[in-house]
Amino acid sequence: MSASNSDGVVYDEPSKLLVSSFHQISLASDPEAKLRLILASQSPRRTEILEMMGLGGRFTASPSPLDEEKLQIELSQQEISPSDYARTLAERKAHAYAAEALEITNGVALIIGSDTIVDLDGHIMEKPTDEKVAHSMLSSLSGNWHQVHTGVAVYAVGASASSNEPQLMFSFTDTAKVKFASLTDRDIKAYIDTREPFDKAGSYGIQGIGGQLVESISGDFFTVMGLPMHRLSRELTDVIKNLDL
């Protein structure tokens, strides 16, 4: 994309696409990497989204060492909005991994943490623990609008010459609204029988069989899937552009 200044001289605007920063992002297999990307998650959906962003081969994925269940219990006892809940979980996941990454990087490591929750009228739905819980969640969502909040946080290790402590580069929550079709009990049982609901917030996966349950969506599809592609791309691009590599 081009633009012109007050003298009418045409120049190229800086790209805001993450692909424009590829020359700075090292391949994950490079032992001399100046910049590493690490996804602190074992979610295959988040891995897929990063690959769709063109980052295949340029990041590693590994679960955060955070005791997520303990933190969820802690947060549930506080007065915290669903949006802040998702962002806080993302921050803590990334920070827990970043603290361990202090000794493994000789350049800069950017650690991405993320968490997705379903919010039905202020009630937080995470992954179901059994068929009964999944059935209850899907019954509640049937015929209704709900919100999906995905929190994202990126910590940097090695970005400061004066400190090796993890630095929070950015964090945010992206929200999409989803309308479910009206489901019969037979619909719900049939979906549960596919076993798809059991590792999904709210008991459904929009990118899979569960997409058939969704009547309408307002917002970023990838937010519902587990990682807001558009906003993450913009934020990461700005961070990488400003790193002294």
C-alpha positions in Angstrom: 0.0 0.0 0.0 1.3 3.5 -0.9 0.6 7.0 0.3 1.9 10.5 -0.4 3.2 13.2 1.8 2.3 16.9 1.7 4.7 17.4 -1.3 3.0 14.7 -3.3 5.9 12.3 -3.0 4.8 8.7 -3.0 6.2 6.4 -0.4 5.4 2.9 1.0 3.6 2.8 4.3 5.1 0.4 6.8 3.3 -3.0 6.6 1.2 -4.0 9.5 1.1 -7.7 8.5 3.1 -10.1 10.5 4.5 -11.7 7.4 6.4 -8.4 6.9 8.5 -9.3 10.0 9.5 -12.8 8.8 13.0 -11.8 8.1 13.4 -11.2 11.8 11.7 -14.4 13.0 14.1 -17.3 13.2 13.2 -20.8 12.2 12.4 -22.8 15.3 15.2 -25.3 14.5 17.9 -22.6 14.4 20.2 -22.9 17.5 21.5 -19.4 16.9 18.1 -17.8 16.7 17.9 -14.1 17.5 14.2 -14.2 17.9 12.1 -17.2 19.0 8.3 -17.5 19.2 6.9 -19.9 21.7 3.2 -20.8 22.1 2.6 -21.7 25.7 -0.2 -24.0 24.9 -0.8 -27.6 23.7 -4.0 -26.6 21.9 -3.9 -28.0 18.3 -6.3 -25.2 17.3 -4.0 -22.4 18.4 -1.1 -24.1 16.7 -3.2 -24.3 13.5 -4.1 -20.6 13.7 -0.4 -19.6 14.0 0.4 -21.8 11.0 -2.4 -20.2 9.1 -0.8 -16.9 9.9 2.3 -18.1 8.0 4.3 -19.0 11.0 4.7 -22.7 10.3 8.2 -23.8 11.3 8.9 -20.5 13.0 7.5 -21.3 16.5 7.5 -24.0 19.0 4.5 -25.1 21.1 4.7 -26.4 24.6 2.2 -26.3 27.5 2.6 -23.7 30.2 3.7 -25.1 33.6 1.0 -23.0 35.3 -1.4 -24.9 37.6 -4.4 -23.7 35.7 -7.0 -25.4 37.8 -5.7 -23.8 41.0 -5.7 -20.4 39.4 -9.3 -20.9 38.0 -10.5 -21.6 41.5 -8.6 -18.6 42.8 -10.1 -16.3 40.2 -13.6 -17.7 40.6 -13.6 -16.5 44.2 -12.8 -12.9 43.1 -15.1 -10.3 41.6 -13.7 -10.3 38.1 -15.4 -9.9 34.8 -15.3 -12.8 32.3 -13.2 -10.7 30.0 -10.6 -9.9 32.7 -10.7 -13.6 33.7 -9.6 -14.7 30.3 -6.9 -12.1 30.0 -5.5 -12.8 33.5 -5.3 -16.6 32.7 -3.5 -15.7 29.5 -1.0 -13.5 31.3 -0.3 -16.1 34.0 0.2 -18.9 31.5 2.7 -16.8 29.5 4.5 -15.6 32.6 4.9 -19.1 34.0 6.5 -20.3 30.8 8.6 -17.1 30.4 10.1 -17.6 33.9 11.3 -21.1 32.9 12.5 -19.8 29.5 15.1 -17.5 31.2 17.9 -20.0 30.8 17.1 -21.4 27.3 17.4 -18.3 25.1 20.5 -16.4 23.9 18.4 -13.9 22.0 14.9 -12.8 22.5 12.0 -15.2 23.1 8.4 -14.1 22.8 6.0 -16.3 24.7 2.4 -16.3 23.7 -0.2 -17.3 26.3 -3.9 -17.5 25.6 -7.2 -18.7 27.2 -10.7 -18.9 25.8 -13.9 -19.0 27.8 -17.6 -18.9 27.0 -19.7 -16.3 28.7 -23.5 -16.8 29.0 -25.0 -13.8 30.8 -21.9 -13.4 33.0 -21.6 -17.1 33.7 -18.3 -18.5 32.7 -18.2 -21.8 30.9 -14.8 -23.6 30.5 -14.2 -27.2 29.4 -16.8 -29.7 30.6 -15.7 -32.3 33.1 -18.1 -35.0 32.0 -21.2 -35.7 29.7 -23.6 -34.3 32.3 -21.8 -31.0 32.4 -21.5 -30.9 28.6 -25.2 -31.6 28.2 -26.0 -28.8 30.7 -23.8 -26.3 28.9 -25.2 -27.1 25.5 -28.8 -26.9 26.7 -28.1 -23.5 28.2 -26.6 -22.2 25.0 -29.4 -23.6 22.8 -31.2 -20.8 21.0 -29.3 -18.1 22.8 -26.6 -15.5 22.1 -23.4 -15.8 24.2 -20.0 -14.2 24.2 -16.6 -15.9 23.6 -13.7 -14.2 25.3 -10.1 -15.1 24.2 -7.4 -13.5 26.3 -3.9 -13.1 24.9 -0.6 -12.1 26.5 2.9 -12.0 25.2 5.9 -11.9 27.4 9.5 -11.2 26.2 12.6 -12.8 27.7 16.0 -11.2 26.8 14.5 -8.0 25.4 16.1 -5.8 28.0 19.9 -5.5 28.4 19.4 -4.4 32.1 17.1 -7.2 33.2 16.5 -10.8 32.3 13.1 -10.8 34.0 10.1 -11.5 31.7 8.6 -8.3 30.3 4.9 -8.1 29.5 4.8 -6.7 26.0 1.0 -6.6 25.6 -2.2 -8.3 26.8 -5.8 -8.0 25.7 -9.1 -9.8 25.5 -10.9 -10.1 22.2 -14.6 -10.9 22.3 -17.0 -12.4 19.7 -20.8 -12.9 20.0 -22.2 -16.3 18.9 -25.9 -17.3 18.4 -26.7 -21.0 18.8 -29.5 -22.7 16.9 -32.3 -24.2 19.0 -31.2 -27.7 19.8 -33.3 -30.8 20.6 -32.2 -33.2 23.3 -31.4 -35.6 20.5 -29.1 -33.0 18.8 -27.2 -32.5 22.1 -26.8 -36.2 22.8 -25.6 -36.9 19.2 -23.0 -34.1 19.5 -21.8 -35.3 22.8 -21.4 -38.8 21.3 -18.9 -37.4 18.9 -16.6 -36.7 21.9 -15.7 -33.3 20.4 -17.1 -31.2 23.3 -14.7 -32.5 25.9 -11.6 -30.3 25.3 -13.6 -27.2 24.3 -14.7 -24.2 26.3 -18.5 -24.2 26.4 -18.6 -27.8 25.1 -18.3 -27.0 21.4 -15.8 -26.4 18.7 -16.9 -23.9 16.0 -14.2 -25.1 13.6 -15.4 -28.7 13.8 -18.7 -30.6 14.0 -19.9 -27.9 16.5 -19.9 -25.3 13.7 -23.3 -26.9 12.7 -24.8 -25.6 16.0 -23.9 -22.0 15.3 -26.5 -19.9 13.6 -24.7 -16.5 13.6 -21.4 -14.9 14.7 -20.4 -11.3 15.3 -16.7 -10.7 15.6 -13.5 -12.6 14.7 -14.2 -16.3 13.9 -10.6 -17.1 15.1 -11.4 -15.6 18.6 -14.0 -18.3 19.0 -11.6 -20.9 17.6 -9.0 -19.9 20.2 -6.7 -17.1 19.0 -7.8 -13.8 17.5 -5.7 -13.8 14.3 -6.2 -10.2 13.2 -5.4 -8.4 16.5 -2.6 -10.8 17.5 -1.0 -10.2 14.1 -1.1 -6.4 14.6 0.2 -6.5 18.1 3.1 -8.9 17.4 4.1 -6.9 14.3 4.4 -3.8 16.4 6.5 -5.6 19.1 8.9 -7.3 16.6 9.3 -4.0 14.7 10.5 -2.3 17.9 12.8 -5.0 19.2 16.5 -4.3 19.0 17.7 -7.4 17.1 
